[in-house]
Amino acid sequence: MRSPLALDRYPVDFVALAILSVMLILAPWLGMTYAAVISGFSNTATITVMAMFILSGAITKTGMINWLAVQLLRMAGRTERRQLLSVFGVVGPVSAFLNNTATVAILMPVVISLAREKPARPSHC
């Protein structure tokens, strides 16, 4: 069974809050306390991922991602090898200074737009 996030029908934040709401409603029948249900949100990994989504959204709204996507589309040719090399040329230096999770969160929209513009699947970029 594919997850609701993999289907890409609903935004990630909506799915997360919907699951939290359902778990809070069903907590008494699942034998869980309310504190146990919301304790996952205090995990540092959860907070880091949430911060990366916020950072990615902020960078996208500034237009920096669009500029970078245009530059990457110009560098990437029609061949898959050239597309991979251009993505590696951008991702490598960025990941040298940022956490890999942040790099993925920030550059995923760029790679997806590159894959839509050029004949390639996003998983190959």
DSSP file (Angstrom, degrees, kcal/mol; ACC not computed):
  #  RESIDUE AA STRUCTURE BP1 BP2  ACC     N-H-->O    O-->H-N    N-H-->O    O-->H-N    TCO  KAPPA ALPHA  PHI   PSI    X-CA   Y-CA   Z-CA
    1    1 A M              0   0    0      0, 0.0     2,-0.2     0, 0.0     0, 0.0   0.000 360.0 360.0 360.0 132.8    0.0    0.0    0.0
    2    2 A R        -     0   0    0      1,-0.1     5,-0.0     2,-0.0     0, 0.0  -0.575 360.0-115.1 -84.0 146.3    1.3    3.4   -1.0
    3    3 A S     >  -     0   0    0     -2,-0.2     4,-1.3     1,-0.1     3,-0.4  -0.368  23.4-112.6 -76.3 158.8    1.4    6.2    1.6
    4    4 A P  H  >>S+     0   0    0      0, 0.0     5,-0.7     0, 0.0     4,-0.6   0.807 118.9  55.7 -60.3 -28.4   -0.7    9.3    1.3
    5    5 A L  H >45S+     0   0    0      1,-0.2     3,-0.5     2,-0.2     7,-0.1   0.866 103.0  53.9 -72.8 -34.7    2.5   11.3    0.8
    6    6 A A  H 345S+     0   0    0     -3,-0.4    -1,-0.2     1,-0.2    -4,-0.0   0.806 102.5  57.6 -69.4 -28.9    3.6    9.1   -2.1
    7    7 A L  H 3<5S-     0   0    0     -4,-1.3    -1,-0.2     1,-0.1    -2,-0.2   0.742  94.4-148.2 -72.9 -21.8    0.4    9.7   -3.9
    8    8 A D  T <<5 +     0   0    0     -4,-0.6    -3,-0.1    -3,-0.5    -2,-0.1   0.789  59.3 123.5  60.1  31.3    1.0   13.5   -3.8
    9    9 A R  S   <S+     0   0    0     -5,-0.7    -4,-0.1     1,-0.1    -1,-0.1   0.795  70.9  34.8 -87.6 -31.5   -2.7   14.2   -3.6
   10   10 A Y  S    S-     0   0    0     -6,-0.5    -1,-0.1     1,-0.0    -2,-0.1  -0.911  93.9 -97.5-124.5 149.0   -2.5   16.2   -0.4
   11   11 A P     >  -     0   0    0      0, 0.0     4,-2.1     0, 0.0     5,-0.2  -0.287  34.0-117.7 -62.7 151.4    0.1   18.6    1.0
   12   12 A V  H  > S+     0   0    0      1,-0.2     4,-2.5     2,-0.2     5,-0.2   0.891 113.5  52.4 -58.3 -43.8    2.5   17.0    3.5
   13   13 A D  H  > S+     0   0    0      1,-0.2     4,-2.3     2,-0.2    -1,-0.2   0.881 108.4  51.1 -64.7 -37.0    1.4   19.4    6.3
   14   14 A F  H  > S+     0   0    0      2,-0.2     4,-2.3     1,-0.2    -1,-0.2   0.924 111.5  47.0 -64.2 -44.3   -2.2   18.5    5.8
   15   15 A V  H  X S+     0   0    0     -4,-2.1     4,-2.5     2,-0.2     5,-0.2   0.918 112.6  49.8 -64.2 -43.4   -1.5   14.7    6.0
   16   16 A A  H  X S+     0   0    0     -4,-2.5     4,-2.3     1,-0.2    -2,-0.2   0.928 114.1  43.9 -62.3 -45.7    0.7   15.1    9.1
   17   17 A L  H  X S+     0   0    0     -4,-2.3     4,-2.5     2,-0.2    -1,-0.2   0.851 112.5  53.1 -69.8 -33.2   -2.0   17.1   10.9
   18   18 A A  H  X S+     0   0    0     -4,-2.3     4,-2.5    -5,-0.2    -2,-0.2   0.919 110.5  46.7 -66.4 -42.5   -4.8   14.8    9.8
   19   19 A I  H  X S+     0   0    0     -4,-2.5     4,-2.6     2,-0.2    -2,-0.2   0.915 112.7  50.1 -65.1 -42.1   -2.9   11.8   11.1
   20   20 A L  H  X S+     0   0    0     -4,-2.3     4,-2.4    -5,-0.2    -2,-0.2   0.920 111.1  49.5 -61.0 -43.0   -2.2   13.6   14.4
   21   21 A S  H  X S+     0   0    0     -4,-2.5     4,-2.2     2,-0.2    -2,-0.2   0.922 111.6  47.8 -62.9 -44.5   -5.9   14.5   14.7
   22   22 A V  H  X S+     0   0    0     -4,-2.5     4,-2.5     1,-0.2    -1,-0.2   0.912 112.4  49.5 -63.2 -42.0   -7.0   10.9   14.1
   23   23 A M  H  X S+     0   0    0     -4,-2.6     4,-1.0     1,-0.2    -1,-0.2   0.885 110.1  50.8 -66.1 -36.9   -4.5    9.6   16.6
   24   24 A L  H  < S+     0   0    0     -4,-2.4    -1,-0.2     2,-0.2    -2,-0.2   0.889 113.1  46.2 -66.3 -37.7   -5.6   12.1   19.2
   25   25 A I  H  < S+     0   0    0     -4,-2.2     4,-0.2     1,-0.2    -2,-0.2   0.897 119.5  39.7 -69.3 -39.9   -9.3   11.1   18.6
   26   26 A L  H >X S+     0   0    0     -4,-2.5     4,-1.9     1,-0.2     3,-0.5   0.482  85.9 102.8 -89.3  -2.8   -8.5    7.4   18.8
   27   27 A A  H 3X>S+     0   0    0     -4,-1.0     5,-2.6     1,-0.2     4,-0.7   0.874  79.4  50.3 -51.5 -47.2   -5.9    7.6   21.6
   28   28 A P  H >45S+     0   0    0      0, 0.0     3,-0.5     0, 0.0    -1,-0.2   0.890 114.2  44.7 -61.8 -36.3   -8.3    6.3   24.3
   29   29 A W  H <45S+     0   0    0     -3,-0.5    -2,-0.2    -4,-0.2    -3,-0.1   0.745 111.8  52.8 -78.8 -22.4   -9.3    3.3   22.2
   30   30 A L  H 3<5S-     0   0    0     -4,-1.9    -1,-0.2    -3,-0.2    -3,-0.2   0.497 114.7-116.2 -87.2  -4.1   -5.7    2.6   21.2
   31   31 A G  T <<5S+     0   0    0     -4,-0.7     2,-0.3    -3,-0.5    -4,-0.1   0.788  72.2 130.9  75.4  27.9   -4.6    2.6   24.9
   32   32 A M      < -     0   0    0     -5,-2.6    -1,-0.3    -6,-0.2     2,-0.2  -0.828  54.8-127.3-113.5 151.2   -2.4    5.6   24.4
   33   33 A T     >  -     0   0    0     -2,-0.3     4,-1.7     1,-0.1     3,-0.1  -0.584  26.0-117.0 -87.9 159.7   -2.2    8.8   26.5
   34   34 A Y  H  > S+     0   0    0      1,-0.2     4,-2.0    -2,-0.2     5,-0.2   0.860 116.8  57.0 -64.1 -34.0   -2.4   12.2   24.8
   35   35 A A  H  > S+     0   0    0      1,-0.2     4,-0.8     2,-0.2    -1,-0.2   0.882 105.8  50.0 -63.7 -38.1    1.2   12.9   25.9
   36   36 A A  H  4 S+     0   0    0      1,-0.2     4,-0.4     2,-0.2    -1,-0.2   0.865 108.2  53.7 -68.2 -35.6    2.4    9.8   24.1
   37   37 A V  H >< S+     0   0    0     -4,-1.7     3,-0.5     1,-0.2    -2,-0.2   0.925 116.9  35.4 -65.7 -44.4    0.6   10.8   20.9
   38   38 A I  H >< S+     0   0    0     -4,-2.0     3,-1.3     1,-0.2     4,-0.3   0.479  92.7  91.2 -90.6  -0.8    2.2   14.2   20.7
   39   39 A S  G >< S+     0   0    0     -4,-0.8     3,-1.6     1,-0.3     4,-0.3   0.792  75.1  67.8 -65.8 -26.1    5.6   13.2   22.1
   40   40 A G  G X  S+     0   0    0     -3,-0.5     3,-1.1    -4,-0.4     6,-0.3   0.776  90.1  63.8 -63.5 -24.9    6.9   12.5   18.6
   41   41 A F  G <  S+     0   0    0     -3,-1.3    -1,-0.3     1,-0.2    -2,-0.2   0.629  95.8  58.2 -75.6 -11.8    6.7   16.2   17.8
   42   42 A S  G <  S+     0   0    0     -3,-1.6    -1,-0.2    -4,-0.3    -2,-0.2   0.468  79.8 112.9 -93.6  -1.4    9.3   16.9   20.5
   43   43 A N  S <> S-     0   0    0     -3,-1.1     4,-2.0    -4,-0.3     5,-0.2  -0.481  71.7-132.8 -69.2 137.9   11.8   14.6   18.7
   44   44 A T  H  > S+     0   0    0      1,-0.2     4,-2.4     2,-0.2     5,-0.2   0.846 105.4  56.0 -64.0 -33.2   14.8   16.6   17.3
   45   45 A A  H  > S+     0   0    0      2,-0.2     4,-2.4     1,-0.2    -1,-0.2   0.911 107.6  48.4 -64.8 -41.1   14.6   14.7   14.0
   46   46 A T  H  > S+     0   0    0     -6,-0.3     4,-2.3     1,-0.2    -2,-0.2   0.910 112.6  48.0 -64.6 -42.3   10.9   15.8   13.6
   47   47 A I  H  X S+     0   0    0     -4,-2.0     4,-2.4     2,-0.2    -2,-0.2   0.886 110.9  51.8 -65.9 -38.8   11.8   19.4   14.4
   48   48 A T  H  X S+     0   0    0     -4,-2.4     4,-2.1     2,-0.2    -2,-0.2   0.930 110.8  46.7 -63.7 -45.9   14.7   19.3   12.0
   49   49 A V  H  X S+     0   0    0     -4,-2.4     4,-2.1     1,-0.2    -2,-0.2   0.911 112.3  50.8 -63.4 -41.6   12.5   18.0    9.1
   50   50 A M  H  X S+     0   0    0     -4,-2.3     4,-2.0     1,-0.2    -1,-0.2   0.909 110.1  49.8 -61.6 -42.2    9.9   20.6    9.9
   51   51 A A  H  X S+     0   0    0     -4,-2.4     4,-2.7     1,-0.2    -1,-0.2   0.863 108.1  53.8 -65.2 -35.3   12.5   23.4    9.9
   52   52 A M  H  X S+     0   0    0     -4,-2.1     4,-2.7     2,-0.2    -1,-0.2   0.888 107.3  50.4 -67.1 -38.7   13.8   22.1    6.5
   53   53 A F  H  X S+     0   0    0     -4,-2.1     4,-2.4     2,-0.2    -2,-0.2   0.907 112.2  47.8 -63.5 -41.0   10.3   22.3    5.0
   54   54 A I  H  X S+     0   0    0     -4,-2.0     4,-2.4     2,-0.2    -2,-0.2   0.926 113.2  47.8 -65.1 -44.7   10.0   25.9    6.3
   55   55 A L  H  X S+     0   0    0     -4,-2.7     4,-2.5     2,-0.2     5,-0.2   0.912 111.9  49.8 -62.2 -43.8   13.4   26.8    4.9
   56   56 A S  H  X S+     0   0    0     -4,-2.7     4,-2.1     1,-0.2    -1,-0.2   0.910 111.7  48.5 -62.6 -42.9   12.6   25.3    1.6
   57   57 A G  H  X S+     0   0    0     -4,-2.4     4,-2.2     2,-0.2    -1,-0.2   0.896 111.8  49.6 -63.7 -40.3    9.3   27.1    1.4
   58   58 A A  H  X S+     0   0    0     -4,-2.4     4,-1.4     2,-0.2    -2,-0.2   0.912 111.9  47.1 -66.1 -42.8   11.0   30.4    2.3
   59   59 A I  H  X>S+     0   0    0     -4,-2.5     6,-0.9     1,-0.2     5,-0.9   0.874 111.6  51.8 -67.8 -36.0   13.7   30.0   -0.3
   60   60 A T  H ><5S+     0   0    0     -4,-2.1     3,-1.0    -5,-0.2     6,-0.3   0.910 107.8  52.2 -64.9 -41.8   11.2   29.1   -2.9
   61   61 A K  H 3<5S+     0   0    0     -4,-2.2    -1,-0.2     1,-0.2    -2,-0.2   0.791 102.1  60.0 -66.9 -27.7    9.1   32.2   -2.1
   62   62 A T  H 3<5S-     0   0    0     -4,-1.4    -1,-0.2    -5,-0.1    -2,-0.2   0.697 111.1-119.9 -73.5 -17.0   12.1   34.5   -2.5
   63   63 A G  T <X5S+     0   0    0     -3,-1.0     4,-2.2    -4,-0.6     5,-0.2   0.377  82.3 118.0  94.4  -4.5   12.5   33.3   -6.1
   64   64 A M  H  ><S+     0   0    0     -5,-0.9     4,-2.6     1,-0.2     5,-0.2   0.883  74.6  52.7 -62.8 -38.0   16.0   32.0   -5.6
   65   65 A I  H  > S+     0   0    0     -6,-0.9     4,-2.7     2,-0.2    -1,-0.2   0.904 108.3  50.4 -65.0 -41.2   14.9   28.5   -6.5
   66   66 A N  H  > S+     0   0    0     -6,-0.3     4,-2.3     2,-0.2    -2,-0.2   0.919 111.5  48.2 -63.0 -42.9   13.4   29.7   -9.8
   67   67 A W  H  X S+     0   0    0     -4,-2.2     4,-2.3     1,-0.2    -2,-0.2   0.934 113.6  46.9 -61.5 -46.0   16.6   31.5  -10.7
   68   68 A L  H  X S+     0   0    0     -4,-2.6     4,-2.6     1,-0.2    -2,-0.2   0.881 110.4  53.1 -64.1 -38.3   18.6   28.4   -9.8
   69   69 A A  H  X S+     0   0    0     -4,-2.7     4,-2.6     2,-0.2    -1,-0.2   0.906 108.9  49.3 -63.8 -41.5   16.3   26.2  -11.9
   70   70 A V  H  X S+     0   0    0     -4,-2.3     4,-1.9     2,-0.2    -2,-0.2   0.922 112.7  47.4 -63.4 -43.8   16.7   28.5  -14.9
   71   71 A Q  H  X S+     0   0    0     -4,-2.3     4,-2.1     1,-0.2    -2,-0.2   0.911 113.5  47.9 -63.2 -42.0   20.5   28.4  -14.6
   72   72 A L  H  X S+     0   0    0     -4,-2.6     4,-2.8     1,-0.2    -2,-0.2   0.885 110.0  52.1 -67.7 -38.6   20.4   24.6  -14.2
   73   73 A L  H  < S+     0   0    0     -4,-2.6    -1,-0.2     1,-0.2    -2,-0.2   0.869 109.8  50.1 -64.3 -35.9   18.1   24.1  -17.2
   74   74 A R  H  < S+     0   0    0     -4,-1.9    -2,-0.2    -5,-0.2    -1,-0.2   0.897 114.5  43.6 -68.9 -39.5   20.5   26.2  -19.2
   75   75 A M  H  < S+     0   0    0     -4,-2.1     2,-0.3    -5,-0.1    -2,-0.2   0.887 100.3  80.0 -71.8 -39.0   23.5   24.1  -18.1
   76   76 A A     <  -     0   0    0     -4,-2.8     7,-0.1    -5,-0.2     4,-0.1  -0.530  69.2-158.0 -76.2 128.7   21.8   20.8  -18.5
   77   77 A G        -     0   0    0     -2,-0.3    -1,-0.1     2,-0.2    -2,-0.0   0.053  37.9 -83.7 -86.2-158.8   21.6   19.5  -22.1
   78   78 A R  S    S+     0   0    0     40,-0.1     2,-0.2     4,-0.1    -2,-0.1   0.651 101.1  88.4 -85.3 -16.3   19.3   17.1  -23.6
   79   79 A T  S  > S-     0   0    0      1,-0.1     4,-1.8    39,-0.0    -2,-0.2  -0.562  77.3-131.9 -87.9 149.9   21.2   14.0  -22.5
   80   80 A E  H  > S+     0   0    0     -2,-0.2     4,-2.6     1,-0.2     5,-0.2   0.865 106.4  57.5 -64.7 -36.3   20.7   12.3  -19.1
   81   81 A R  H  > S+     0   0    0      1,-0.2     4,-2.4     2,-0.2    -1,-0.2   0.911 107.5  46.5 -62.4 -42.9   24.4   12.3  -18.5
   82   82 A R  H  > S+     0   0    0      2,-0.2     4,-2.3     1,-0.2    -1,-0.2   0.875 111.2  52.5 -68.6 -36.3   24.7   16.1  -18.8
   83   83 A Q  H  X S+     0   0    0     -4,-1.8     4,-2.3     2,-0.2    -2,-0.2   0.929 110.3  48.1 -63.1 -44.5   21.7   16.6  -16.6
   84   84 A L  H  X S+     0   0    0     -4,-2.6     4,-2.9     1,-0.2     5,-0.2   0.926 111.4  49.9 -61.7 -44.9   23.2   14.4  -13.9
   85   85 A L  H  X S+     0   0    0     -4,-2.4     4,-2.2     1,-0.2    -1,-0.2   0.889 110.8  49.3 -63.0 -38.8   26.5   16.2  -14.1
   86   86 A S  H  X S+     0   0    0     -4,-2.3     4,-1.1     2,-0.2    -1,-0.2   0.899 112.5  47.4 -68.9 -38.4   24.8   19.6  -13.8
   87   87 A V  H >X S+     0   0    0     -4,-2.3     4,-3.1     1,-0.2     3,-0.5   0.928 113.1  48.6 -66.3 -43.8   22.8   18.5  -10.8
   88   88 A F  H 3X S+     0   0    0     -4,-2.9     4,-2.4     1,-0.2    -2,-0.2   0.879 106.5  58.0 -62.0 -36.9   25.9   17.1   -9.2
   89   89 A G  H 3< S+     0   0    0     -4,-2.2    -1,-0.2    -5,-0.2    -2,-0.2   0.789 115.6  35.3 -64.5 -27.7   27.7   20.3   -9.9
   90   90 A V  H <X S+     0   0    0     -4,-1.1     4,-1.5    -3,-0.5    -2,-0.2   0.876 119.6  46.8 -89.1 -45.7   25.1   22.3   -7.9
   91   91 A V  H  X S+     0   0    0     -4,-3.1     4,-2.9     1,-0.2     5,-0.2   0.874 105.2  60.9 -68.3 -38.3   24.3   19.7   -5.2
   92   92 A G  H  X S+     0   0    0     -4,-2.4     4,-1.0    -5,-0.3    -1,-0.2   0.953 108.8  39.0 -56.2 -57.6   28.0   18.9   -4.4
   93   93 A P  H  > S+     0   0    0      0, 0.0     4,-0.6     0, 0.0     3,-0.3   0.876 116.6  52.0 -63.3 -35.8   29.1   22.4   -3.3
   94   94 A V  H >X S+     0   0    0     -4,-1.5     4,-1.8     1,-0.2     3,-1.2   0.933 109.1  49.2 -64.9 -44.4   25.8   23.1   -1.5
   95   95 A S  H 3< S+     0   0    0     -4,-2.9    -1,-0.2     1,-0.3    -3,-0.1   0.661  98.7  69.1 -72.3 -13.4   26.0   19.9    0.5
   96   96 A A  H 3< S+     0   0    0     -4,-1.0    -1,-0.3    -3,-0.3    -2,-0.2   0.786 114.7  26.3 -70.0 -25.6   29.6   20.7    1.5
   97   97 A F  H << S+     0   0    0     -3,-1.2     2,-0.3    -4,-0.6    -2,-0.2   0.625 121.2  53.1-111.3 -18.6   28.2   23.5    3.6
   98   98 A L  S  < S-     0   0    0     -4,-1.8     2,-0.0    -5,-0.1    -1,-0.0  -0.797  91.2 -91.7-117.6 159.6   24.7   22.4    4.5
   99   99 A N     >  -     0   0    0     -2,-0.3     4,-2.3     1,-0.1     5,-0.2  -0.369  38.0-120.2 -60.5 145.2   23.2   19.3    6.1
  100  100 A N  H  > S+     0   0    0      1,-0.2     4,-2.4     2,-0.2     5,-0.2   0.852 113.8  55.5 -61.1 -34.9   22.2   16.7    3.4
  101  101 A T  H  > S+     0   0    0      1,-0.2     4,-2.4     2,-0.2    -1,-0.2   0.914 109.2  46.8 -64.3 -41.5   18.6   16.9    4.6
  102  102 A A  H  > S+     0   0    0      2,-0.2     4,-2.4     1,-0.2     5,-0.2   0.898 110.1  53.6 -65.7 -40.1   18.5   20.7    4.0
  103  103 A T  H  X S+     0   0    0     -4,-2.3     4,-2.6     2,-0.2    -2,-0.2   0.919 111.0  45.8 -61.3 -43.9   20.2   20.2    0.6
  104  104 A V  H  X S+     0   0    0     -4,-2.4     4,-1.8     1,-0.2    -2,-0.2   0.931 113.1  49.7 -64.3 -45.3   17.5   17.8   -0.4
  105  105 A A  H  < S+     0   0    0     -4,-2.4    -2,-0.2     1,-0.2    -1,-0.2   0.872 116.8  41.4 -62.4 -37.3   14.7   20.0    0.9
  106  106 A I  H  < S+     0   0    0     -4,-2.4     4,-0.3    -5,-0.2    -2,-0.2   0.898 121.8  37.1 -78.3 -41.7   16.0   23.1   -0.8
  107  107 A L  H  X S+     0   0    0     -4,-2.6     4,-2.3    -5,-0.2     5,-0.2   0.536  89.9  88.8 -95.2  -6.4   17.0   21.6   -4.2
  108  108 A M  H  X S+     0   0    0     -4,-1.8     4,-2.5     1,-0.2     5,-0.2   0.913  88.3  51.6 -59.4 -42.8   14.2   19.0   -4.7
  109  109 A P  H  > S+     0   0    0      0, 0.0     4,-2.2     0, 0.0    -1,-0.2   0.873 109.7  51.7 -61.0 -33.4   11.9   21.6   -6.5
  110  110 A V  H  > S+     0   0    0     -4,-0.3     4,-2.2     2,-0.2    -2,-0.2   0.938 111.3  45.3 -66.3 -46.8   14.8   22.5   -8.8
  111  111 A V  H  X S+     0   0    0     -4,-2.3     4,-2.4     1,-0.2    -1,-0.2   0.884 112.7  51.0 -66.3 -38.5   15.4   18.8   -9.7
  112  112 A I  H  X S+     0   0    0     -4,-2.5     4,-2.0    -5,-0.2    -1,-0.2   0.912 111.1  48.0 -66.2 -41.2   11.7   18.2  -10.2
  113  113 A S  H  X S+     0   0    0     -4,-2.2     4,-2.0    -5,-0.2    -2,-0.2   0.876 111.1  51.8 -67.3 -34.9   11.4   21.2  -12.5
  114  114 A L  H  X S+     0   0    0     -4,-2.2     4,-2.5     1,-0.2    -2,-0.2   0.922 110.1  48.6 -63.1 -44.0   14.5   20.1  -14.4
  115  115 A A  H  <>S+     0   0    0     -4,-2.4     5,-1.0     1,-0.2    -2,-0.2   0.845 111.9  49.3 -66.8 -33.6   12.9   16.6  -14.9
  116  116 A R  H  <5S+     0   0    0     -4,-2.0    -1,-0.2    -5,-0.2    -2,-0.2   0.878 114.8  44.2 -71.4 -36.9    9.6   18.1  -16.1
  117  117 A E  H  <5S+     0   0    0     -4,-2.0    -2,-0.2    -5,-0.2    -1,-0.2   0.878 117.9  44.1 -75.3 -39.0   11.4   20.4  -18.6
  118  118 A K  T  <5S-     0   0    0     -4,-2.5     2,-2.1    -5,-0.2   -40,-0.1  -0.687 100.7 -96.8-105.3 158.4   13.8   17.8  -19.9
  119  119 A P  T   5S+     0   0    0      0, 0.0     2,-0.3     0, 0.0    -3,-0.1  -0.471  84.8 103.1 -77.2  77.2   12.9   14.2  -20.9
  120  120 A A  S   <S-     0   0    0     -2,-2.1    -2,-0.1    -5,-1.0   -41,-0.0  -0.985  70.9-112.0-150.8 156.1   14.0   12.5  -17.6
  121  121 A R    >>  -     0   0    0     -2,-0.3     3,-1.7     1,-0.1     4,-0.7  -0.696  29.1-123.8 -87.3 144.9   12.5   11.0  -14.5
  122  122 A P  G >4 S+     0   0    0      0, 0.0     3,-0.8     0, 0.0    -1,-0.1   0.817 110.2  62.9 -59.1 -29.5   13.1   12.9  -11.3
  123  123 A S  G 34 S+     0   0    0      1,-0.2   -11,-0.0     2,-0.2     0, 0.0   0.709 101.7  51.9 -69.6 -17.5   14.6    9.8   -9.7
  124  124 A H  G <4        0   0    0     -3,-1.7    -1,-0.2     1,-0.2   -40,-0.0   0.625 360.0 360.0 -91.1 -14.3   17.4    9.8  -12.3
  125  125 A C    <<        0   0    0     -3,-0.8    -1,-0.2    -4,-0.7    -2,-0.2   0.473 360.0 360.0 -85.5 360.0   18.4   13.4  -11.7
